Amino acid sequence: MNDFIKLIKPYIAFDEVSSELKDIFDSGQLTKGKHVEKLVGSLKEYTGAKHAFLTTSATTALTLCLKALGIKSGDKVAVSDFSFPATANVVEDLGATPVFVDVDKLTYNMLVKDLRKKLDSSVKAVIFVDALGNPSGLIEIKEVCQEFGIPLVEDAACGLGSSVDGAKVGAIADMTCFSFHPRKLLTTGEGGAILTNSDKYAEWLRVKLNHGASGIKGKGMNFVDFGYNYRMSEIQALLGWKQIMKLDSIVVSRNAIASEYEKLLGPLGFKRQACAEGVYHNIQSLVFTVPDDGSRDQVIDALSEQMIESTLGTYCLSATTYYKKRYGMVQSNALWLENNTITLPCYEGVVVKRVVSVIRDFSSS
């Protein structure tokens, strides 16, 4: 009987952290310790960003970025329309309005021409999404933002390990947010990070992420502002630090597996997510468009029957029940991608030929 093939497996094992984990418990310092400092330092070194801050998730990271920019009720924020709902939810939560920008059918990323059409004086920020880890188009969107004097926040929840013209994602946008959710290549269970080269944003984040404290007053902390506790624990940071040291090799391995899939599925009409010239994709998720409109769900069902996990690419935000009812402006390309993309298992040890065999049998039936 065939074993169940999961969509993804974490790139971390207990024996890689067991001795340091014991040290954490023995020390009694479960937060704000050396492993948090190691992960922060490693993220800066790996990406080339000047500042890094750990958070509880990419969602809290995105929220903080918008707060740092002063986004408030009545403002508008342009948002890539093909993403997980958290990208738009953080805008909505602040009382601002997400302006959904359609995406390219090949790269799945924000279209420059559609962004330009939707920019006006009420748009106070742009959130560009590295769709499934792919930063294609990021530089072009950054140039538009600079032209209009609008800050750029990169939702790189899936993007750690990707690069553009040799520059790692993390130091390109004004602020970049990562996720360390279990489906990501680097996972801390739950968790996230904000990276920036801006001293101004970094100082704001440093205070806000420390309950509003800056320095010492008397025998305690000096609370100069109100703030938050979105901290990552020592245990989580240890997991992340161990994985970032091998992240590049993970990305190379996933690209090799993706190429094997593409070679076998291409003749069946499946088209892999495209990358712009100069982009190196971490393959956080391996996504194809299916050859026939409307067949994607049937492919997922066929794989499931053979104990192979798969799922859709991601969501058209403007077509979700909430946002469609609230704004009623569904973006056509993003909706097409939601209905016609499939994510396949991609990690060391996955039997690619078994997955492809099921898809081939379905396609020929």
Steps between C-alpha positions, in 0.01 A plus 500: 500500500630845412594738779319830539686785328460824692502838331805612699725381781695728737874519441583453868534194723510461878854364507623823335387709797480260794820606680435875462137445597613346827732797557207739458295320763799468732570873474140595574517774235225416257478840335724797403814285507797404286305294246275796418817706449650226280195481275478879470869515411470214252203663323694824457808319376304272265287774341733799524235702686623752758231425760295190590222449754330173593122483541230246579394468135518666161153639573616692806807602302286648221278677753801661664635614164175676416492657846858617454386672180214668685227325302163591651127494439412656167834423335539259210768233457564332164521122545596211272177311437642146487600419857386362833230722658736624775650741244173692470373427851770713663387798288136445585580461870644854512184644345679565173381377160685235297523589132535168321752500218477222242792268432690351211373157388854368459686626809184545714633837621372858502461659157678834461243632252209419732677656798556821305128516413403473866747738661367835620564735790295286741726193452752525783692174454545200271521139617677288239467123552772253402240254377599156630851634558550651151621865509463558123401862432614630838757742356253641247239555772764664721580742218132595469477555875808723493354694208180570695670541839310207653662256747529136394433214741598157370286211618777245466325252727614229258807677364796427728776352286389659173704770328491762224817561300699335778347712778314294759140590579496694826699812417322625187166648614461770766389226737484125439297245696576129528292211634637198686175301488536118464441519122800729456855385421618636832251433777486583868151351538348845485700819466612774268743785448530857372813610315587855399792722408326805645633630833175693546277195468743290704491739795120505495488119489761465775285703741162359395619139526623565853167613649590860414817499709820679408786475745490508880330736742604460862486130581263415217434560132420836348167467318501775240209365296238226508609173342451129449623156590541318170818326610640169384617255767850358537373156400353632174809704423722194549300312236529788256872553554573133432310510172631826358850351498387242243237707317695547178551125461127447559418748223741331257342162576147629449593659168638167380177323599293772334695454177431126509127567537507756219673261262233234561190719528578745220405254224164454677426872472581602857681837518726581792492845665737720302787716625626825355856524375748522787260349755597193698189343652521307827207275390328549834203351320521318168201619300376420150201614300294206379446451123120510505290766672290345773701180536720606793270373774470166322879469490516570874232234559686246285820558695317479833354162403858376460607647838680800352433840654465805276309827509415813305772762436350770721202737505354782298445739790245717322285189435488377860150521648588789731690721256273435204196599706677805641666639187362303203804545276633154414828491307478264204854362482518433872165318488614290205815402689304404811289266288776353283815460712615197694774465761692172495725334762859616460767394750787257528376142488170563322443248221438735210427222252223366723332841516536550126371149427171579674469827309583328171236232562245771575593700191464198272167384646 
